């Protein structure tokens, strides 16, 4: 049986298939439009020098949040302490007393995805000298740029120069067609690493959908 043909998708006037990645020229043409025309991709602030061969470089914002994933547990114990008057002689070497001591031990807090109180954190400014991100912790940093498109599927990944340092910037890297806003970077490091505000850290690339987009296909908050 003959399959029904689907309409061709067009990028800057050229037919492409679903899943095609936008090149530098296509990204620029989708952003830089004539007055009165609607851009197919919105990036604010926009800098043409950030457009790569097939992606757009993004930067960290100025604030971060960190899960309160570590707490300290108070421990009460005892240990034997000799009397401190004089050095005890052989017969008195066991003279002393039990002393109560207070110790603290770090332990991981349990995060419950259904209970925001277990993972919410205050939002803080990234220090001028940078934020030291330690392994086994997740740091949330918003992007400097607002990015969105009603025509293409955006996907976020780390810059290769950042990835080679053992830094991951996104566990949830898939965007939504129709969403426009800042992206939340989920930063995790292999080694203690300094992350600064306005630091080039990731890149967003854009894929074409498999068919023409309708209002039903657009992001609506979920």
KAJOUR-V367756 format. One record per pair of residues at least 24 apart in sequence whose C-alpha atoms are under 8 Angstrom apart, sorted by the first residue. I is the first residue (numbers start at 1). GAP is how many residues later the second one is. If there is no record, write none. Layout:
# KAJOUR-V367756
I,GAP  I,GAP
This chain:
# KAJOUR-V367756
6,205  7,204  7,205  8,203  9,199  9,201  9,202  9,203  16,192  17,191  17,192  17,193  18,189  18,190  18,191  18,192  18,193  19,188  19,189  19,190  19,191  20,187  20,188  21,33  21,184  21,185  21,186  21,187  22,32  22,33  22,183  22,184  22,185  22,186  23,30  23,31  23,32  24,27  24,28  24,29  24,30  24,31  27,24  27,27  27,28  40,109  40,110  40,111  40,112  41,106  41,107  41,108  41,109  41,110  41,111  42,104  42,105  42,106  42,107  42,138  43,102  43,103  43,104  43,105  44,101  44,102  44,103  45,99  45,100  45,101  46,99  54,151  55,148  55,149  55,150  55,151  56,147  56,148  56,149  57,102  57,143  57,144  57,145  57,146  57,147  58,85  58,86  58,87  58,142  58,143  58,144  58,145  58,146  59,84  59,85  59,86  59,138  59,139  59,140  59,141  59,142  59,143  60,81  60,82  60,83  60,84  60,136  60,137  60,138  60,139  60,140  60,141  61,80  61,81  61,82  61,83  61,84  61,136  61,137  62,63  62,64  62,79  62,80  62,82  62,135  62,136  63,60  63,61  63,62  63,63  63,78  63,79  63,134  64,59  64,60  64,61  64,62  64,75  64,76  64,77  64,78  65,56  65,57  65,58  65,59  65,74  65,75  65,76  66,55  66,56  66,57  66,71  66,72  66,73  66,74  67,52  67,53  67,54  67,70  67,71  67,72  68,41  68,51  68,52  68,53  69,39  69,40  69,41  69,42  69,50  69,68  70,36  70,37  70,38  70,39  71,35  71,36  71,37  71,38  72,32  72,33  72,34  72,35  73,31  73,32  73,33  73,34  74,28  74,29  74,30  74,31  75,27  75,28  75,29  75,30  76,24  76,25  76,26  76,27  77,24  77,25  77,26  126,70  126,71  127,69  128,68  128,69  129,67  130,64  130,65  130,66  130,67  131,63  131,64  131,65  132,60  132,61  132,62  132,63  133,55  133,56  133,59  133,60  133,61  133,62  134,54  134,55  134,56  134,57  134,58  134,59  135,53  135,54  135,55  135,56  135,57  136,52  136,53  136,54  137,51  137,52  138,48  138,49  138,50  139,46  139,47  139,48  139,49  140,44  140,45  140,46  140,47  141,43  141,44  141,45  141,46  142,40  142,41  142,42  142,43  143,39  143,40  143,41  143,42  144,38  144,54  145,36  145,37  145,38  146,34  146,35  146,36  146,37  147,32  147,33  147,34  147,35  147,36  148,29  148,30  148,31  148,32  148,33  149,28  149,29  149,30  149,31  150,27  150,28  150,29  150,63  150,68  151,26  151,27  151,57  151,58  151,62  152,25  152,54  152,55  152,56  152,57  153,24  153,53  153,54  153,55  153,56  154,50  154,51  154,52  154,53  155,49  155,50  155,51  155,52  156,46  156,47  156,48  156,49  157,45  157,46  157,47  158,43  158,44  158,45  159,41  159,42  159,43  159,44  162,39  162,40  165,25  166,24  166,25  169,32  169,33  176,42  176,43  177,40  177,41  177,42  178,40  178,41  178,42  179,39  179,40  179,41
